[in-house]
Amino acid sequence: MALADTCWSCGSKDLRIFYEIDRIPVHSVLLMPAREKALGYPKGELRLAFCRSCGFIQNAAFDPRVHEYSERYEETQGFSPRFNEFARDLARRLIERHDLRGKTILEIGCGKGEFLLLLCRMGDNRGIGIDPAYVQGRLDDDALSRIEFRREFYSERHAELRADFIICRHTLEHIQPVREFLSLVRRTAGDRPDAAVLFEVPDVGRVLRECAFWDIYYEHCSYFSPGSLARLYRACDFRGLEIELDFDDQYLLVAGRADGSDGRPSSPIEESPADLEREVDRFEERIASIRTRWRDEIDRVRTRGGRIALWGAGSKAVAFLTTLGLADEIACCVDVNPHKHGMFMPGTGNEIVPPGALREIRPDLVIAMNPIYRDEIARDLQAMGIETRLLAL
C-alpha cells in the first residue's frame, strides 16, 4: 500500500503517522438494501498522518477512486429537531452577519438542499446548489423556485459562477487535494470585495482531545483544526477571517473574504502546529484505553444477556462498530431518518430500524452516537415507554 508522503495542504514532507485502522468501509452512509451487500462492501485502510509544518491531518492511505457519491448517499441530519434548530439558528446568524438579503448564494456540496433552502427562504435569496447526492422531490417549498440544483461535482467548469456568498459545509473533509479545491473556490469568488466564503468542517482538535475514534472514517480523508484551516485560507489568498466553533464545539466555521485586505488579527482559537502535535501525542497515549473501555462496556452487557442498540445509524456508528470489531453484539441501529429504515450498515450488516422498533427489542442499553442528541433521544425513549440505560459517546 503506497502512502502519501506530502501534505495535501502545504506541500511539506514532514509527516508523522499516528493512528492506523485496517479494513474499514470506504463509505459509511450509502444506503445498503441487503445485508449481504453491506457485508461485502469494499474496505480500505486508514493511516492518519500529522503535518508538523501546518498542522493538517490526512489519511495517507486514502484512494479517491473508491468514492461513490450519488442519490444513495444519505447524509442528512434534517430529521432531528435538535439539528434543525441548529441549522435555523446558523442560517439566521449568517443572514445577519453577511447581509444575505436578496443575494445569490452558491452552496458547494449542498447535500439534499435543506440548508440552502433555509438561507433562500429566510433571506429572500437566490441559490445555486451543487452536489451529486441531491435528490429531486425531497423538498417542498415555494422558495425552491429561486434555487437551481446541479447534480454533479464542483469543478473547474463552475469557476465562472458568480455569487454574493459561497458556502461549503461538511464537504472539504471529503476532499483530498484541499489546496487545489480551496484555490478553485477562491477563483469562483473572484475579485468582489464583498464576496465571502464560509467552510464548515468537523474540528479535529475535539476529536483528538476526546479520542473520538467514532469520528474517524474513510470518507473523511482531510482533518482540520482552527489553525490549520486558517493557514490554508490565507495561503489561498483569503483575508479578514472569522473563525468560530459551533454545534457544541463539534463544528469549525471559517469565513474569509476575497478583498485582499487583512484587517483582522489571528483568532484566539487558532493554535500552532506545535500545540496541535501535543494533542496528537495525548491521543496516541490514550486511544487504546478509550477503545478498550467501550469494548468492555459492550461485553459487560452482553455477558448478562442484555441487548444493545445504537441510536444514530450514520458514519459515527459505522466507525464505532468497525473500529471495535462489533456486529452481532449489537441488536440494531436506530435512526430517525425514514429513508434508512430497512437498510443495513456498511461493513457489519446491522439492520437500521425506526425508533418504534425498540418497543419490541427492549434494549438494556442504548448508546447515542452523538451526545448533542442525548436529551432528544431520552425524550423519545420516554414517550415510547422504554426504560433503558442511555449512554452517549
ZABANU-100905 format. One record per residue (C-alpha): residue number from 1; x negated, y, z negated. Coordinates in nm, 3 decimals. Last residue first. Example, Ala and Ser with C-alpha at 12.3 -4.5 7.8 and 13.67 -1.06 7.14 Angstrom:
<atoms>
> 2/-1.367/-0.106/-0.714
> 1/-1.230/-0.450/-0.780
</atoms>
This chain:
<atoms>
> 393/2.029/0.880/-2.308
> 392/2.363/0.887/-2.485
> 391/2.511/0.638/-2.729
> 390/2.877/0.559/-2.790
> 389/2.988/0.283/-3.028
> 388/3.333/0.155/-2.947
> 387/3.698/0.213/-3.025
> 386/3.899/0.231/-2.705
> 385/4.243/0.391/-2.739
> 384/4.238/0.524/-2.382
> 383/4.252/0.885/-2.505
> 382/3.970/0.808/-2.749
> 381/3.749/0.676/-2.470
> 380/3.824/0.981/-2.254
> 379/3.747/1.219/-2.541
> 378/3.416/1.043/-2.611
> 377/3.326/1.061/-2.241
> 376/3.378/1.438/-2.232
> 375/3.182/1.478/-2.555
> 374/2.890/1.275/-2.416
> 373/2.881/1.442/-2.075
> 372/2.572/1.656/-2.146
> 371/2.403/1.346/-2.284
> 370/2.368/1.196/-1.934
> 369/2.381/0.822/-1.867
> 368/2.629/0.766/-2.144
> 367/2.574/0.424/-2.301
> 366/2.889/0.245/-2.414
> 365/2.851/-0.025/-2.678
> 364/3.087/-0.292/-2.808
> 363/3.269/-0.291/-2.475
> 362/3.642/-0.371/-2.457
> 361/3.642/-0.516/-2.102
> 360/4.020/-0.492/-2.073
> 359/4.066/-0.132/-2.183
> 358/3.725/-0.059/-2.025
> 357/3.883/-0.092/-1.681
> 356/4.052/0.244/-1.736
> 355/3.719/0.422/-1.691
> 354/3.706/0.317/-1.324
> 353/3.472/0.031/-1.225
> 352/3.131/0.001/-1.059
> 351/3.015/-0.360/-1.033
> 350/2.657/-0.446/-1.123
> 349/2.463/-0.571/-0.818
> 348/2.117/-0.503/-0.961
> 347/1.923/-0.340/-0.675
> 346/2.189/-0.097/-0.559
> 345/2.488/-0.081/-0.797
> 344/2.809/-0.223/-0.657
> 343/3.130/-0.073/-0.517
> 342/3.483/-0.144/-0.637
> 341/3.521/0.213/-0.762
> 340/3.261/0.449/-0.616
> 339/3.501/0.672/-0.419
> 338/3.711/0.711/-0.736
> 337/3.437/0.920/-0.904
> 336/3.498/0.885/-1.280
> 335/3.228/0.621/-1.307
> 334/3.181/0.311/-1.522
> 333/2.905/0.052/-1.482
> 332/2.990/-0.298/-1.596
> 331/2.914/-0.583/-1.834
> 330/2.542/-0.502/-1.863
> 329/2.308/-0.786/-1.967
> 328/2.368/-0.943/-1.624
> 327/2.150/-0.673/-1.467
> 326/1.859/-0.531/-1.662
> 325/1.488/-0.514/-1.575
> 324/1.425/-0.207/-1.790
> 323/1.313/0.007/-1.495
> 322/1.584/-0.140/-1.272
> 321/1.873/-0.076/-1.508
> 320/1.778/0.273/-1.626
> 319/1.675/0.383/-1.277
> 318/2.006/0.264/-1.128
> 317/2.196/0.427/-1.414
> 316/2.018/0.758/-1.368
> 315/2.083/0.748/-0.993
> 314/2.456/0.719/-1.029
> 313/2.708/0.492/-1.200
> 312/2.780/0.714/-1.501
> 311/2.903/0.539/-1.813
> 310/2.701/0.221/-1.874
> 309/2.892/-0.062/-2.038
> 308/2.767/-0.315/-2.292
> 307/2.940/-0.627/-2.430
> 306/2.854/-0.784/-2.761
> 305/2.763/-1.148/-2.832
> 304/2.553/-1.057/-3.137
> 303/2.234/-1.126/-2.939
> 302/2.368/-0.900/-2.661
> 301/2.396/-0.600/-2.891
> 300/2.046/-0.649/-3.029
> 299/1.902/-0.711/-2.681
> 298/2.036/-0.383/-2.544
> 297/1.887/-0.186/-2.834
> 296/1.557/-0.371/-2.794
> 295/1.545/-0.272/-2.425
> 294/1.608/0.089/-2.522
> 293/1.328/0.094/-2.779
> 292/1.090/-0.089/-2.546
> 291/1.135/0.178/-2.278
> 290/1.066/0.452/-2.530
> 289/0.762/0.264/-2.666
> 288/0.612/0.225/-2.317
> 287/0.672/0.593/-2.234
> 286/0.496/0.737/-2.539
> 285/0.124/0.774/-2.459
> 284/0.170/0.832/-2.087
> 283/0.434/1.097/-2.153
> 282/0.202/1.267/-2.404
> 281/-0.073/1.292/-2.141
> 280/0.172/1.422/-1.879
> 279/0.284/1.688/-2.127
> 278/-0.082/1.788/-2.169
> 277/-0.105/1.799/-1.790
> 276/0.176/2.053/-1.791
> 275/-0.024/2.298/-2.001
> 274/-0.332/2.250/-1.780
> 273/-0.126/2.316/-1.467
> 272/-0.015/2.646/-1.626
> 271/0.338/2.703/-1.754
> 270/0.602/2.940/-1.622
> 269/0.870/2.985/-1.890
> 268/0.754/3.339/-1.972
> 267/0.819/3.441/-1.611
> 266/0.528/3.588/-1.421
> 265/0.558/3.962/-1.371
> 264/0.815/4.108/-1.133
> 263/0.752/4.379/-0.876
> 262/0.613/4.150/-0.609
> 261/0.706/4.325/-0.285
> 260/0.712/4.119/0.034
> 259/1.085/4.162/0.087
> 258/1.156/3.790/0.130
> 257/1.324/3.745/-0.204
> 256/1.299/3.477/-0.469
> 255/1.534/3.265/-0.677
> 254/1.418/2.977/-0.896
> 253/1.659/2.752/-1.084
> 252/1.542/2.455/-1.294
> 251/1.801/2.205/-1.411
> 250/1.804/1.990/-1.725
> 249/1.786/2.284/-1.966
> 248/2.137/2.213/-2.098
> 247/2.273/2.279/-1.749
> 246/2.036/2.572/-1.688
> 245/1.670/2.673/-1.690
> 244/1.559/3.006/-1.546
> 243/1.325/3.170/-1.297
> 242/1.383/3.495/-1.106
> 241/1.100/3.562/-0.861
> 240/1.039/3.904/-0.711
> 239/0.836/3.766/-0.422
> 238/0.847/3.487/-0.167
> 237/0.546/3.449/0.058
> 236/0.522/3.068/0.087
> 235/0.236/3.059/-0.165
> 234/0.456/3.261/-0.400
> 233/0.733/3.001/-0.387
> 232/0.483/2.715/-0.433
> 231/0.341/2.882/-0.744
> 230/0.691/2.936/-0.882
> 229/0.775/2.569/-0.823
> 228/0.461/2.452/-1.003
> 227/0.513/2.686/-1.297
> 226/0.881/2.619/-1.359
> 225/0.820/2.242/-1.330
> 224/0.879/2.045/-1.012
> 223/0.897/1.680/-0.908
> 222/0.883/1.553/-0.548
> 221/0.962/1.196/-0.431
> 220/1.305/1.189/-0.588
> 219/1.472/0.931/-0.367
> 218/1.267/0.660/-0.540
> 217/1.364/0.713/-0.899
> 216/1.255/0.898/-1.211
> 215/1.538/1.050/-1.416
> 214/1.603/0.722/-1.603
> 213/1.240/0.734/-1.718
> 212/1.331/1.028/-1.941
> 211/1.013/1.036/-2.149
> 210/1.185/1.327/-2.327
> 209/0.891/1.568/-2.286
> 208/0.804/1.439/-1.938
> 207/1.159/1.456/-1.804
> 206/1.203/1.799/-1.964
> 205/0.894/1.931/-1.785
> 204/1.016/1.766/-1.465
> 203/1.296/2.023/-1.441
> 202/1.555/1.890/-1.195
> 201/1.592/2.114/-0.889
> 200/1.781/2.430/-0.794
> 199/1.643/2.648/-0.517
> 198/1.756/3.003/-0.451
> 197/1.662/3.221/-0.151
> 196/1.744/3.592/-0.149
> 195/1.789/3.813/0.157
> 194/1.788/4.179/0.051
> 193/1.465/4.280/0.223
> 192/1.559/4.106/0.550
> 191/1.231/3.999/0.705
> 190/1.325/3.644/0.794
> 189/1.518/3.424/0.552
> 188/1.502/3.144/0.812
> 187/1.125/3.185/0.825
> 186/1.111/3.144/0.446
> 185/1.326/2.829/0.474
> 184/1.068/2.692/0.717
> 183/0.789/2.775/0.472
> 182/0.984/2.595/0.199
> 181/1.000/2.280/0.413
> 180/0.636/2.295/0.518
> 179/0.521/2.325/0.157
> 178/0.763/2.053/0.040
> 177/0.649/1.792/0.295
> 176/0.806/1.501/0.096
> 175/1.161/1.630/0.047
> 174/1.405/1.460/-0.193
> 173/1.313/1.694/-0.482
> 172/1.391/1.984/-0.248
> 171/1.754/1.872/-0.217
> 170/1.907/1.928/-0.558
> 169/2.049/2.270/-0.472
> 168/1.937/2.473/-0.171
> 167/2.081/2.824/-0.144
> 166/2.023/3.091/0.117
> 165/2.186/3.431/0.071
> 164/2.252/3.706/0.323
> 163/2.237/3.461/0.612
> 162/2.083/3.442/0.955
> 161/2.023/3.116/1.139
> 160/1.716/3.126/1.362
> 159/1.527/2.867/1.159
> 158/1.807/2.614/1.211
> 157/1.641/2.440/1.505
> 156/1.330/2.398/1.296
> 155/1.509/2.154/1.067
> 154/1.794/2.105/0.818
> 153/1.929/1.753/0.859
> 152/2.267/1.700/1.024
> 151/2.640/1.700/0.955
> 150/2.694/2.072/1.019
> 149/2.968/2.242/0.820
> 148/3.104/2.583/0.921
> 147/3.287/2.769/0.646
> 146/3.539/3.055/0.671
> 145/3.839/2.830/0.743
> 144/3.735/2.623/0.440
> 143/3.851/2.917/0.223
> 142/4.211/2.794/0.255
> 141/4.120/2.484/0.051
> 140/4.133/2.107/0.092
> 139/3.809/1.915/0.050
> 138/3.726/1.552/0.140
> 137/3.850/1.598/0.497
> 136/3.507/1.593/0.659
> 135/3.242/1.411/0.462
> 134/2.903/1.585/0.435
> 133/2.616/1.336/0.395
> 132/2.420/1.466/0.696
> 131/2.396/1.805/0.521
> 130/2.403/2.167/0.643
> 129/2.665/2.412/0.514
> 128/2.727/2.753/0.671
> 127/2.949/2.987/0.472
> 126/3.150/3.307/0.485
> 125/3.224/3.495/0.164
> 124/3.540/3.602/-0.015
> 123/3.340/3.597/-0.339
> 122/3.531/3.331/-0.535
> 121/3.640/3.131/-0.231
> 120/3.311/3.142/-0.043
> 119/3.098/3.069/-0.350
> 118/3.328/2.787/-0.461
> 117/3.336/2.635/-0.113
> 116/2.956/2.634/-0.106
> 115/2.965/2.450/-0.438
> 114/3.208/2.181/-0.324
> 113/3.050/2.112/0.017
> 112/3.023/1.731/0.006
> 111/2.647/1.757/-0.008
> 110/2.537/2.112/0.075
> 109/2.178/2.016/0.155
> 108/2.085/2.360/0.284
> 107/2.353/2.611/0.189
> 106/2.374/2.926/0.401
> 105/2.582/3.212/0.266
> 104/2.719/3.497/0.475
> 103/2.848/3.797/0.281
> 102/3.191/3.945/0.199
> 101/3.099/3.952/-0.166
> 100/2.777/3.799/-0.289
> 99/2.639/4.086/-0.495
> 98/2.326/3.890/-0.590
> 97/2.370/3.888/-0.968
> 96/2.749/3.896/-0.968
> 95/2.801/3.626/-0.706
> 94/2.523/3.416/-0.856
> 93/2.676/3.439/-1.204
> 92/3.024/3.342/-1.081
> 91/2.887/3.045/-0.884
> 90/2.692/2.927/-1.189
> 89/3.002/2.949/-1.409
> 88/3.211/2.759/-1.156
> 87/2.945/2.489/-1.121
> 86/2.907/2.449/-1.499
> 85/3.282/2.410/-1.549
> 84/3.289/2.163/-1.260
> 83/3.020/1.960/-1.434
> 82/3.218/1.941/-1.756
> 81/3.543/1.856/-1.575
> 80/3.367/1.564/-1.400
> 79/3.498/1.465/-1.056
> 78/3.259/1.704/-0.882
> 77/2.947/1.506/-0.968
> 76/2.883/1.438/-0.600
> 75/2.602/1.208/-0.484
> 74/2.787/0.953/-0.272
> 73/2.555/0.880/0.023
> 72/2.773/0.658/0.242
> 71/2.853/0.963/0.459
> 70/2.487/0.958/0.563
> 69/2.137/0.986/0.421
> 68/1.927/0.673/0.473
> 67/1.564/0.709/0.374
> 66/1.330/0.418/0.441
> 65/1.107/0.610/0.684
> 64/1.018/0.866/0.417
> 63/0.770/0.623/0.251
> 62/0.672/0.730/-0.101
> 61/0.368/0.567/-0.262
> 60/0.215/0.897/-0.386
> 59/0.539/0.979/-0.563
> 58/0.474/1.345/-0.632
> 57/0.407/1.581/-0.923
> 56/0.312/1.948/-0.876
> 55/0.096/2.105/-1.147
> 54/-0.098/2.333/-0.909
> 53/-0.464/2.222/-0.920
> 52/-0.438/1.921/-1.152
> 51/-0.191/1.755/-0.919
> 50/-0.005/1.476/-1.100
> 49/0.064/1.149/-0.919
> 48/0.368/0.929/-0.982
> 47/0.329/0.588/-0.820
> 46/0.667/0.439/-0.727
> 45/0.707/0.135/-0.507
> 44/0.990/0.044/-0.273
> 43/1.298/-0.174/-0.254
> 42/1.534/-0.256/0.030
> 41/1.896/-0.354/-0.060
> 40/1.935/-0.727/-0.114
> 39/2.115/-0.710/-0.447
> 38/2.349/-0.435/-0.326
> 37/2.428/-0.622/-0.004
> 36/2.503/-0.938/-0.200
> 35/2.727/-0.745/-0.439
> 34/2.936/-0.607/-0.154
> 33/3.064/-0.255/-0.073
> 32/2.737/-0.074/-0.157
> 31/2.793/0.304/-0.151
> 30/2.455/0.478/-0.139
> 29/2.378/0.636/-0.474
> 28/2.039/0.495/-0.574
> 27/1.837/0.463/-0.256
> 26/1.488/0.310/-0.216
> 25/1.582/0.051/-0.477
> 24/1.290/-0.014/-0.717
> 23/1.024/-0.277/-0.659
> 22/0.732/-0.174/-0.880
> 21/0.712/0.120/-1.121
> 20/0.398/0.323/-1.192
> 19/0.323/0.630/-1.402
> 18/0.003/0.837/-1.442
> 17/-0.163/0.871/-1.103
> 16/-0.405/1.166/-1.108
> 15/-0.452/1.393/-0.808
> 14/-0.733/1.641/-0.739
> 13/-0.702/1.617/-0.361
> 12/-0.554/1.966/-0.330
> 11/-0.322/2.055/-0.043
> 10/-0.101/2.291/-0.245
> 9/0.247/2.137/-0.238
> 8/0.208/1.797/-0.071
> 7/-0.094/1.723/-0.290
> 6/-0.339/1.501/-0.100
> 5/-0.433/1.137/-0.166
> 4/-0.109/0.978/-0.052
> 3/-0.121/0.610/-0.137
> 2/-0.158/0.327/0.115
> 1/0.000/0.000/0.000
</atoms>
